[in-house]
């Protein structure tokens, strides 16, 4: 969970943190292949709560 005083944490799209965390912003653009991977990993998450899933489906 992110710190309420620092709500944005940025990670690289190709990092394992993008696979493990939902409340992060991606630093770099997603390739189509990486977007599919992250969408599959985060598929059971709520779009409202999972910023990675939203980015992967954009």
Buried (B, 14 or more C-beta within 10 A) or exposed (E): EEEEEEEEEEBEBBBEBBBEBBEBEBEEEBEEEBBEBBBEBBEEBEEEEBBBBBBBEE
